[in-house]
């Protein structure tokens, strides 16, 4: 059931609602009576089901028997449950996919990069203007104060853009990317451990060969000493 809801949520929801509509309408017709003692008409029962299922309740029709009231209560609860399922399906359909998230993040980062360059250029421009105005006038002027205000605003905007770029990068990474990064890291660690093991084996072989060479050198030295003593 969960697999069907995940693969075909709209189809499953429409099928269940149709079946419940037919069964509920027939049950309301069977359990509801008019003042004349006759059963409620099927179309009136369908209308009563709809206004009860959608929790609207106009009041033009209502169940007269306890059985009909019980069925109407059950239909109301089923309507609330179906509304919750419908909202969850719509929310799932409106969620961006990974590819759409990547495209949106890329476009946002491009716009933020352009805005960052613009604000950085403004900072340089306003800083030069402030330096030039202070050089011309020793006392602070209104023009200098206005340029300083623009400089501080550009610095503030640049900090906000940097913060937005960091947040957009963090939001782009989800659980799938984290699992992939962890798997790649584990593979690299295993390869590194394997290389270290191979290097250790090679070092052991080199150590054995060095020991053999030292032993041979000692034997040669002993032989030379014996020959020289003769």
Secondary structure, DSSP 8 states (H G I E B T S, - for coil): -HHHHHHSHHHHHHHHHHHHHHHHHHHHHHH-B-TTS-B--HHHHHHHHHHHHTT---SSS---SHHHHHHHHHHHHHHHHHHHHHHHHHHHHHS--HHHHHHHHHHHHHHHHHHHHHHHHHHHHHHHHHHHHHHH-SS--HHHHHHHHHHHHHHHHHHHHHHHHHHHHHHH--HHHHHHHHHHHHHHHHHHHHHHHHHHHHHHHHHHHHHHHHHHHHHHHHHHHHHHH-
